[in-house]
Amino acid sequence: MLLNNLRKVSYFIFWGWLFAPAISISQIPSGYYNTAENKSDQALRSALHDIIDDHIDYPYTSGSTTDTWDILKVSDADPNNVNNVILIYTRESVDGPQESDGWNREHVWAKSRGDFGTSRPMGTDVHNLRACNSNVNSTRSNYSFDDCPSSSCNEIYGNSYSISALVFEPRDEDKGDVARIIFYMVVRYEGDSGEEDLEMTESILSSSSKSPRHGVRSTLLEWHEQDPVDDFERNRNNVIYSYQGNRNPFIDHPELVGYIWGNQQQEPWNSSLSSETIFFSEYAEGSLNNKYMEIYNPTNATINLSGYAWANVSNDQEIPETHEFWNNFPSGAQIAPGGLYIIAPEQADSYITNVADYTTTYLFNGDDAYALVRGTETSYSVIDVVGMDFTKAGYQRGPWDVAGIANATKDHTLVRKATVTSGNAGDWASSSGTNVDNSEWIVLDKDDWSHLNAPSETLTISNLDELDVSIYPNPIRNSFLEISPSINANSIELYNVQGKRISQSSGTVERLEMPMTSGIYFLRFVFDQSVVNKRIVVKAP
């Protein structure tokens, strides 16, 4: 219920379980990653290593001083019962003080992979340790993390493993957690100070191998994307920081994975920009000047557009692999959390200009390529593009096909699907697709503006002073979400990423049906004196 003194209370909806008190989520310490700013590739990795290196280490087991058992009882605590711990791979809640009998410690990066055992600091680094069911820990052994081949798989508590293939595949809820722990270990331990130099590998190692390698790299990168960071991980990161004095960068800034191992390796990382995943949510090229571009901010932070621009090619390129026109956003332009920014011609229909944030004398034709970029006119990276990426060789003017519809960028409205959570980084071929199933876009008829600005239904994500309803775990992988009566909302509404309301239910509903399509959605809880909007990720069963 709403407290009279306006204290902030968090409730956790966990398929029918109500958790209180809340996990405490604090902020990344100011300036913690400053020395990594504007670096790329190996220089970025080296800077991150220096930031998290030489942490305060604790004994693996000790009867007289703080040890890893003690830290795990706090870092892995059940938010519903601080005397319990949540176990990796099973999500069981068990008695914390019953250490070694009720649970044990899993080295996610297997301690035999480098043969460091339980020696300090590698074998006692709590970022790599998780409270675990002893049977599952034993079954996992030192197997590589990989998708389990169905022909030889066995299951334990929903995890898959293969003795013959030497692989272990955690439940979906733990895949991202595992990946980010492995990423941390690779960057933290680089072979200095007498420590092992840990690296990921594509190979499946033998059980007897003591090489400081762990796999499978490509699978771990996929798992990181499939299972985003959740509140449990963030809280755990904060707790361990309070003891060891170092953090897992890939929990604080998940996008760093792309800058170190992905397609952004050559780009300088900037914490104020790289985590901001704005992208085109809608594009319309209609009759006369009835055109617009809609940009969406799916994050929970206001994004200042001073570091962004939109660039385009309207004619044949005079200089290959570059833009023809550069367009800065107006001074002070920003997008609110979960909000939209609409650009339109001054002469567009009033239906469009009335909701536009910025109007210009000219926008585009259906055969012009437009890119949302960040950086400066002489040095920028493409976040999202409509039409072929003009920064690459082989550019040819449109119009372009979308979802199997010929010349769809001309005389059509394109709406981004709810499953899309970020820009295409210039990969127009994959974004446009070849049919309605593999395209990121829905193609509407000419002058169909029914999705524009999601009238009166666009959600924003805000930190309220009164009541904060939190969904745990998030992503949601069930076909329904059970709502505790203690939430006591007037109504509960579900919206897609374009801000369109999918369903509206009474606040007393006990079970809320989840969408059958994976993607980002928003839950709106309406109370007497406040509205709480929560971003959720649905992994459809």
HELIX and SHEET records of a PDB file:
HELIX    1   1 ASN A   34  ALA A   36  5                                   3    
HELIX    2   2 ASP A   41  ILE A   52  1                                  12    
HELIX    3   3 THR A   68  SER A   75  1                                   8    
HELIX    4   4 MET A  122  THR A  124  5                                   3    
HELIX    5   5 VAL A  126  ASN A  128  5                                   3    
HELIX    6   6 SER A  134  ARG A  140  1                                   7    
HELIX    7   7 SER A  150  SER A  152  5                                   3    
HELIX    8   8 ASP A  172  ARG A  188  1                                  17    
HELIX    9   9 ARG A  217  GLN A  226  1                                  10    
HELIX   10  10 ASP A  231  GLN A  244  1                                  14    
HELIX   11  11 PRO A  249  ASP A  252  1                                   4    
HELIX   12  12 LEU A  256  ILE A  260  1                                   5    
HELIX   13  13 SER A  271  SER A  274  1                                   4    
HELIX   14  14 LEU A  305  GLY A  307  5                                   3    
HELIX   15  15 SER A  350  THR A  353  1                                   4    
HELIX   16  16 TRP A  428  SER A  432  1                                   5    
HELIX   17  17 PRO A  485  ILE A  487  5                                   3    
SHEET    1   A 3 TRP A  17  PHE A  19  0                                        
SHEET    2   A 3 VAL A   9  PHE A  14 -1                                        
SHEET    3   A 3 LEU A 467  ILE A 471  1                                        
SHEET    1   B 3 ALA A  77  ASP A  78  0                                        
SHEET    2   B 3 ASN A  81  ILE A  86 -1                                        
SHEET    3   B 3 SER A  93  ASP A  95 -1                                        
SHEET    1   C 2 ASN A 104  HIS A 107  0                                        
SHEET    2   C 2 LEU A 129  CYS A 132 -1                                        
SHEET    1   D 4 SER A 144  PHE A 145  0                                        
SHEET    2   D 4 VAL A 167  GLU A 169  1                                        
SHEET    3   D 4 ASN A 159  SER A 162 -1                                        
SHEET    4   D 4 ASN A 154  ILE A 156 -1                                        
SHEET    1   E 2 GLU A 199  THR A 201  0                                        
SHEET    2   E 2 ARG A 213  GLY A 215  1                                        
SHEET    1   F 6 TYR A 358  THR A 360  0                                        
SHEET    2   F 6 LEU A 340  PRO A 345  1                                        
SHEET    3   F 6 LYS A 291  TYR A 296 -1                                        
SHEET    4   F 6 PHE A 279  GLU A 285 -1                                        
SHEET    5   F 6 HIS A 412  ARG A 416 -1                                        
SHEET    6   F 6 TRP A 441  LEU A 444 -1                                        
SHEET    1   G 2 ILE A 303  ASN A 304  0                                        
SHEET    2   G 2 GLN A 334  ILE A 335 -1                                        
SHEET    1   H 4 PHE A 325  ASN A 328  0                                        
SHEET    2   H 4 TYR A 308  VAL A 313 -1                                        
SHEET    3   H 4 ALA A 369  THR A 376 -1                                        
SHEET    4   H 4 SER A 379  VAL A 386 -1                                        
SHEET    1   I 2 PHE A 480  GLU A 482  0                                        
SHEET    2   I 2 ARG A 511  GLU A 513 -1                                        
SHEET    1   J 4 ARG A 501  SER A 506  0                                        
SHEET    2   J 4 SER A 491  ASN A 496 -1                                        
SHEET    3   J 4 GLY A 519  VAL A 526 -1                                        
SHEET    4   J 4 VAL A 531  VAL A 538 -1                                        
END                                                                             
